[in-house]
Amino acid sequence: MPTHHQVVIIGGGNAGISVAAKLLLKNKQLDIAIIDPADKHYYQPAWTLVGSGVFDIKKTERNEADVMPKGVKWIKQKVTGLTPETNKVQLYNGEELSYDYLVVAPGIQINWQEIKGLKETLGKNNVCSNYSFEHAPYTFECFKNFKGGKAIFHNPQTPVKCGGAPHKIMYMAADYFRRHGLLDKADIQYWSGAAKLFSVPKYEKTLLKVCERADIKLNFMVQLVEIDGPGKKAKFIGIGDTNKDKEFWVEFDMIHVTPPQSAPDFIRTSSLANAAGWVDVDKHSLQHVKYANVFSLGDASGLPISKTGAAIRKQAPVVVENLLAAIHHQPLTGKYNGYTSCPLVTGYGKLVLAEFDYDNNPQETFPFDQSKERWSMYQLKKRILPWLYWHKILHGKM
């Protein structure tokens, strides 16, 4: 196996595959390697719908080999270390790769172990999470098992992939309970490590009305530290100025947990990381602030925006444009404006399509007010976006 490649891409998810496909559409002669140990590739934006009982989990999974662009060298290994000073990547099998240019797009690391008792009880005792292929279907079992009582929905204090997902599933649960005559018997509570429900006021206004409709109680600046599944209780600790270190033991009849998340360990321990552990890139050029031959996009990058697939769709062309410019010793002119999107399902057949930039200014695609709940936007999420992902985005054509 060659130990040097012109372009090495770490990560064979949405970001890595999209960038490789777009690079090859521009220049088929490029020597590109993708490093990723995964057998399977997942369309994770549909897992909220899976957890709501309206999407088949099998349709969110394909073989990684089937999405790998033709002409790319796939190195099926884990990355264990990075030495950007000498343009080297260390692999789990002990080998080392060198590169001319590096694209860091390994996605986010899910840290289930940071909540005491979670791994032991997840997938039983009405403890569920849409954040894994294995467990997303169990969320709908929890909907069906619910006969009244406390339904807790949790959002951690860390950045997460798809920042809207922790509360989207709550709105779906509320609508499910309403349709089954259980809403009056449900005490729905949101416990979040954030300071507010949503960062963009235009869309938050609608979401607060959705919460009001279902009498959802909102709790902010709290961290979930422990779950006792058999005992049906969860321990939160205050992390805000007014509730710091205060303990809350909350009983539940069902709880949806969003696990704490971070950049992968091999990034956090490398010189590519910023103080928070994410890849330290310029927020417009997506070039590393210290190493000019390194670029990053997607969930592992230190960009100050919500980590979504929609953001990657706008980041990938910028990385490709600037990487090709760097190869040809030209100025980097590609600029990313922080565009991201959260398709916020607010019930069965209802969706608010939030689109915004770094400054939380709406960047809407359609000629109507996207802060309103719409059936058409729900169909976009359920039927059109998955097709576009498999047939266009991963082929570099969007």
Secondary structure, DSSP 8 states (H G I E B T S, - for coil): --SEEEEEEE--SHHHHHHHHHHHHH-TT--EEEE---SEEE-GGGHHHHHTTSS-GGGGEEEHHHHS-TT-EEE---EEEEEGGGTEEEETTS-EEEEEEEEE----EE-GGGSBTHHHHTTSTTEE-SSSTTTHHHHHHHHHH--SEEEEEEE-SS--BSTTHHHHHHHHHHHHHHHTT-GGGEEEEEEESSSSS-S-HHHHHHHHHHHHHTT-EEE-SEEEEEEETTTTEEEEEE-STTTTT-EEEEE-SEEE----EES-HHHHTSTTB-TTSSB-B-TTT-BBSS-TTEEE-STTB--SS-B-HHHHHHHHHHHHHHHHHHHTT----------EEEEEEEETTEEEEEEE-TT--B--SSSS-TTS-BHHHHHIIIIIHHHHHHHTGGGT--
